[in-house]
Amino acid sequence: MAGEQVSARVDAWIWSVRLTKTRSIASDACRGGHVRVNGVRVKPAHVLRVGDEVRLRHEGRERIVVVSRIITKRVGAAVAAECYVDKSPPPPPPEEVVTVAIRTRGAGRPTKRERRSIDKLLGRPPTEERGRRARPE
C-alpha cells in the first residue's frame, strides 16, 4: 500500500487510524500527557513501530491498542481497523455517564430560578436553607 513505512510519528498514526478526529487533537493529547507508548509518556514526534502498545485517554475513556501496521495517511475505517489490535476495556454503559449542566459562554451568573433548578438537579437542599445561619437571640 502506498504510504506504508516502518516507522511513523505517533500523532500522525493516531490520526491516521481514526482514534482522533484531527491530527491537532492527537498532537495536543501527546503534549498534554494523554498518550503513552509502552508505558512512557511521549511527545507528538515520537517514532512508532509495529508491536508498540499505545494508550490514549480521549473523550473520557482510555483506548489501548497494539500497532500491527504503520500508516501515515488517513485511510478508510475498514483499513484503519486492520492497523491495530484493540485491547481497550468496553465503554461504560450510558447509565453511568454523568450529565453535566453546561451554561453558554458569556451568559453571566445564573438567575435565582436557574440556580434553584441546578440545585434540584444536583440534589442539593434549596438555596435558602443552605445559606441561612442561626440568628443569635
C-alpha positions as CSV (number, residue, x, y, z in Angstrom):
1,M,0.0,0.0,0.0
2,A,1.3,3.5,-0.8
3,G,2.4,5.5,2.2
4,E,3.4,2.4,4.2
5,Q,6.6,2.8,6.2
6,V,8.5,1.0,9.0
7,S,8.0,3.9,11.4
8,A,5.8,7.0,11.8
9,R,5.2,9.8,14.2
10,V,2.8,8.8,17.0
11,D,0.4,11.8,16.4
12,A,0.1,11.1,12.7
13,W,-0.5,7.4,13.3
14,I,-3.2,8.1,16.0
15,W,-5.0,10.4,13.5
16,S,-4.4,8.0,10.5
17,V,-6.1,5.1,12.3
18,R,-9.0,7.3,13.3
19,L,-8.5,7.3,17.1
20,T,-8.9,11.1,17.0
21,K,-10.8,13.3,14.6
22,T,-7.9,15.6,13.7
23,R,-4.1,15.5,13.9
24,S,-4.0,18.6,16.0
25,I,-6.2,16.9,18.6
26,A,-3.7,13.9,18.6
27,S,-0.8,16.3,19.0
28,D,-2.5,18.2,21.8
29,A,-3.2,14.8,23.5
30,C,0.5,13.9,23.3
31,R,1.6,17.3,24.7
32,G,-0.9,17.0,27.5
33,G,0.5,13.7,28.6
34,H,-2.6,11.7,27.5
35,V,-0.6,9.4,25.1
36,R,1.7,6.6,26.4
37,V,3.7,4.2,24.2
38,N,4.8,1.1,26.0
39,G,4.0,2.8,29.4
40,V,6.0,6.0,28.7
41,R,4.5,9.5,28.0
42,V,5.6,10.6,24.6
43,K,5.8,13.8,22.5
44,P,4.0,14.1,19.2
45,A,7.2,13.4,17.2
46,H,7.9,10.0,18.9
47,V,8.7,7.3,16.4
48,L,6.2,4.4,16.5
49,R,7.0,0.9,15.4
50,V,5.0,-2.3,14.9
51,G,4.3,-4.1,18.2
52,D,4.2,-0.9,20.3
53,E,1.3,-0.6,22.8
54,V,-0.4,2.9,22.5
55,R,-2.6,4.1,25.4
56,L,-4.7,7.2,24.6
57,R,-7.0,8.9,27.0
58,H,-9.6,10.8,24.9
59,E,-13.2,11.8,25.3
60,G,-13.5,10.3,28.8
61,R,-12.2,6.9,28.1
62,E,-8.9,5.1,27.6
63,R,-8.1,3.4,24.3
64,I,-5.4,0.7,24.4
65,V,-4.2,-0.5,21.0
66,V,-1.2,-2.5,19.8
67,V,0.3,-1.3,16.5
68,S,0.1,-4.0,13.8
69,R,0.8,-1.8,10.8
70,I,2.3,1.6,10.3
71,I,0.5,4.2,8.1
72,T,0.9,7.9,7.9
73,K,-2.1,8.9,5.6
74,R,-5.7,8.8,6.8
75,V,-7.5,5.8,5.3
76,G,-11.0,4.4,5.4
77,A,-12.4,3.0,8.7
78,A,-12.2,-0.6,7.5
79,V,-8.5,-0.3,6.5
80,A,-7.7,1.7,9.7
81,A,-9.2,-1.1,11.9
82,E,-6.6,-3.5,10.4
83,C,-3.7,-1.4,11.5
84,Y,-4.1,-2.1,15.2
85,V,-5.4,-4.7,17.7
86,D,-7.8,-3.1,20.1
87,K,-7.4,-4.1,23.7
88,S,-9.5,-1.3,25.2
89,P,-11.9,-2.0,28.0
90,P,-15.6,-1.7,26.8
91,P,-17.1,1.8,27.0
92,P,-19.2,2.5,30.1
93,P,-22.9,1.9,29.8
94,P,-25.0,5.0,29.0
95,E,-26.5,5.0,32.5
96,E,-23.1,5.5,34.2
97,V,-22.2,8.6,32.1
98,V,-22.9,11.6,34.2
99,T,-24.6,14.6,32.6
100,V,-23.1,17.9,33.3
101,A,-25.0,21.1,33.2
102,I,-23.3,23.5,30.7
103,R,-24.0,27.2,30.5
104,T,-23.3,29.1,27.3
105,R,-20.2,31.2,27.5
106,G,-20.9,34.8,28.4
107,A,-24.3,34.0,29.9
108,G,-23.3,35.6,33.2
109,R,-24.4,34.4,36.6
110,P,-27.4,32.1,36.8
111,T,-30.7,33.7,37.8
112,K,-32.4,32.7,41.0
113,R,-34.7,30.4,39.1
114,E,-31.8,28.8,37.2
115,R,-29.9,28.3,40.5
116,R,-32.9,26.6,42.0
117,S,-33.2,24.2,39.1
118,I,-29.5,23.5,39.2
119,D,-29.7,22.7,42.9
120,K,-32.7,20.4,42.3
121,L,-30.8,18.6,39.5
122,L,-27.8,18.1,41.8
123,G,-29.9,17.0,44.8
124,R,-28.8,19.9,46.9
125,P,-31.0,21.5,49.6
126,P,-32.7,24.7,48.5
127,T,-30.5,27.8,48.5
128,E,-32.5,29.4,51.4
129,E,-31.7,26.5,53.7
130,R,-28.0,26.3,52.7
131,G,-27.1,29.9,53.2
132,R,-29.1,30.7,56.3
133,R,-27.4,30.9,59.7
134,A,-29.0,30.7,63.1
135,R,-29.6,34.2,64.5
136,P,-28.4,34.8,68.0
137,E,-31.3,35.8,70.2
